Amino acid sequence: MISEHQFKEICGRVRALLYFGSYTREDYVEGVSDINVIAIADDKSVLMELASMDLSPVVMNEETLHMLCREGRSIMLLCSE
């Protein structure tokens, strides 16, 4: 899991950071499920940093994110500009 220090550092480098997938629903199983995150950022090194924190980062454009929201997918905003 991401520490508070790591969270603040990452949030300072992205336009938005979001959780999605089982972590935002009732079917998350600690120690079994992965934690999916979406980082909207210009700095692509953020993805590697998130992966090094045992998170599963996903790259998507804003159009795809809007489509997921319209479909009612469970997404949790962590931080934004």
Helices and strands as residue ranges (DSSP letters): H 4-11, E 16-20, G 21-24, E 36-40, H 45-52, E 56-58, H 62-70, E 75-80
